[in-house]
Amino acid sequence: MLKIEQELWDNGYKNIACIDEVGRGCLAGSVVACAIIMPRNLLIDGVNDSKKLTPKKRDKLFDIIKQSALAIGIGEISCNTVDKINIKNATKLAMKQAIENLKNKEGNKIVPDCLLIDAEKLDLHIPQHNIIKGDEKCHGIAAASIIAKVTRDRQMTVLDKTFPEYKFAKNKGYGTKDHVQALQIYGPTEIHRKSFLKKILNRNEQIEML
């Protein structure tokens, strides 16, 4: 999984930022992106696409990755902004925020000289490579996916205490059967993406959201 990074290191790039996001398909909560710069030649055992890992494994790797990374940045776009600009644009904005927020352990801002991005292409004046299924092919993108996933999951677990009817600690805002049933009974909260709910709620409830 270091093949892509290795070619870039060999070509003289030093601060290669790998970027991924989570929460694109959720009905509730923010979309969260992570940009991460990992040390050259470091391969952490077990790092893979976050969706293929158990929560326990992700939590363990989260700590290892944070300790190992040269720099990490998080970007977060709210549900209200998702509704205003659509999820694709929100995803790109979260990624750009994550890159802008890249800092090392001392809190100093780090500017990457190359970007490896899972699928998306960003309008930035930094050399970039857009890799389909990057979290399966690239160690750094997989590491970013784990940081983003655990960060967002922990946010949703906290929100579960405010909105226990929706079982956010369990479904993390995705459209599970229990979540959809709760929406149909209680309606949407302020953290729901209203633009995602048109097929779930009846017409009267949709009018009330406007």
ZIFEN-V670384 format. One record per residue. RES is the residue in one letter. SS is DSSP state (helix for helix, strand for strand, loop for the rest). PSI is psi in degrees with one decimal (999 if undefined). BURIAL is 1 if it has 24 or more other ideal C-beta (glycine too) atoms within 12 Angstrom, else 0. Layout:
((RES;SS;PSI;BURIAL) (RES;SS;PSI;BURIAL))
This chain:
((M;loop;2.6;1) (L;loop;3.0;1) (K;helix;-45.9;0) (I;helix;-47.6;1) (E;helix;-40.0;1) (Q;helix;-41.1;0) (E;helix;-38.3;0) (L;helix;-41.6;1) (W;helix;-43.2;1) (D;helix;-24.8;0) (N;loop;7.3;0) (G;loop;-2.7;0) (Y;loop;140.6;1) (K;loop;-48.1;0) (N;loop;80.7;1) (I;strand;111.5;1) (A;strand;126.6;1) (C;strand;135.2;1) (I;strand;135.6;1) (D;strand;163.8;1) (E;strand;162.8;1) (V;strand;156.5;1) (G;loop;9.1;1) (R;loop;-40.7;1) (G;loop;10.3;0) (C;loop;154.1;1) (L;loop;-19.3;1) (A;strand;154.4;1) (G;loop;176.3;1) (S;loop;164.0;1) (V;strand;131.3;1) (V;strand;133.2;1) (A;strand;152.1;1) (C;strand;136.0;1) (A;strand;135.3;1) (I;strand;141.0;1) (I;strand;118.5;1) (M;loop;154.5;1) (P;loop;149.0;1) (R;loop;133.5;0) (N;loop;4.8;0) (L;loop;123.8;1) (L;loop;110.6;0) (I;loop;123.0;1) (D;loop;129.6;0) (G;loop;-14.1;1) (V;loop;126.2;1) (N;loop;177.9;1) (D;loop;124.8;1) (S;helix;-29.3;1) (K;helix;-18.8;1) (K;helix;2.6;0) (L;loop;150.6;1) (T;loop;156.9;0) (P;helix;-39.3;0) (K;helix;-43.6;0) (K;helix;-40.6;1) (R;helix;-43.5;1) (D;helix;-40.4;0) (K;helix;-45.5;0) (L;helix;-32.2;1) (F;helix;-48.8;1) (D;helix;-41.5;0) (I;helix;-44.1;0) (I;helix;-43.7;1) (K;helix;-38.2;1) (Q;helix;-30.9;0) (S;helix;-29.2;1) (A;loop;145.9;1) (L;loop;-32.5;1) (A;strand;146.4;1) (I;strand;140.5;1) (G;strand;140.8;1) (I;strand;136.1;1) (G;strand;141.2;1) (E;strand;127.5;1) (I;strand;127.7;1) (S;loop;163.9;1) (C;helix;-35.2;1) (N;helix;-39.6;0) (T;helix;-37.3;1) (V;helix;-45.0;1) (D;helix;-33.1;1) (K;helix;-39.4;0) (I;helix;-1.9;0) (N;loop;160.1;0) (I;helix;-34.2;1) (K;helix;-46.6;0) (N;helix;-35.4;0) (A;helix;-39.0;1) (T;helix;-46.0;1) (K;helix;-39.7;1) (L;helix;-40.6;1) (A;helix;-41.2;1) (M;helix;-42.5;1) (K;helix;-38.2;1) (Q;helix;-43.3;1) (A;helix;-42.6;1) (I;helix;-43.6;1) (E;helix;-30.6;1) (N;loop;6.9;1) (L;loop;122.1;1) (K;strand;150.1;1) (N;loop;-176.1;0) (K;loop;-22.5;0) (E;loop;-1.7;0) (G;loop;10.6;0) (N;loop;138.7;0) (K;strand;135.3;0) (I;loop;129.1;1) (V;loop;119.1;1) (P;loop;152.8;1) (D;loop;-2.0;0) (C;strand;147.9;1) (L;strand;137.1;1) (L;strand;115.7;1) (I;strand;135.4;1) (D;strand;103.2;1) (A;loop;-47.4;1) (E;loop;158.6;1) (K;loop;129.4;0) (L;loop;146.2;1) (D;loop;69.8;0) (L;loop;149.2;1) (H;loop;54.0;0) (I;loop;133.7;1) (P;loop;133.7;0) (Q;strand;153.5;1) (H;strand;127.3;1) (N;strand;113.9;1) (I;strand;117.5;1) (I;loop;132.1;0) (K;loop;40.6;0) (G;helix;-30.4;1) (D;helix;-10.7;1) (E;helix;-19.3;0) (K;helix;-22.1;1) (C;loop;124.0;1) (H;helix;-44.4;1) (G;helix;-40.2;1) (I;helix;-38.7;1) (A;helix;-40.8;1) (A;helix;-42.2;1) (A;helix;-38.4;1) (S;helix;-35.4;1) (I;helix;-45.3;1) (I;helix;-45.0;1) (A;helix;-43.6;1) (K;helix;-48.2;1) (V;helix;-40.2;1) (T;helix;-48.6;1) (R;helix;-42.1;1) (D;helix;-39.8;1) (R;helix;-35.5;1) (Q;helix;-44.9;1) (M;helix;-31.5;1) (T;helix;-38.4;1) (V;helix;-42.0;0) (L;helix;-24.1;1) (D;helix;-30.6;1) (K;helix;-28.7;0) (T;helix;-34.6;0) (F;loop;65.8;1) (P;helix;-23.0;0) (E;helix;-25.3;1) (Y;helix;-6.2;1) (K;loop;44.9;1) (F;helix;-29.2;1) (A;helix;-27.9;1) (K;helix;-47.1;0) (N;helix;-10.4;1) (K;loop;23.2;1) (G;loop;-4.8;1) (Y;loop;161.8;1) (G;loop;60.9;1) (T;loop;168.7;0) (K;helix;-46.0;0) (D;helix;-39.6;0) (H;helix;-45.8;1) (V;helix;-42.1;1) (Q;helix;-40.7;0) (A;helix;-39.3;1) (L;helix;-41.1;1) (Q;helix;-26.5;0) (I;helix;-48.4;0) (Y;helix;-14.1;0) (G;loop;177.6;0) (P;loop;154.6;1) (T;loop;-179.2;1) (E;loop;-12.5;0) (I;loop;5.4;1) (H;strand;147.1;1) (R;loop;102.8;1) (K;helix;-33.5;1) (S;helix;-13.8;1) (F;helix;-5.9;1) (L;loop;4.2;1) (K;loop;-31.2;0) (K;loop;-8.3;0) (I;loop;-41.5;1) (L;loop;153.8;1) (N;loop;172.6;0) (R;helix;-39.0;0) (N;helix;-41.9;0) (E;helix;-35.7;0) (Q;helix;-39.5;0) (I;helix;-39.8;0) (E;helix;-28.3;0) (M;helix;-22.7;0) (L;loop;999;0))
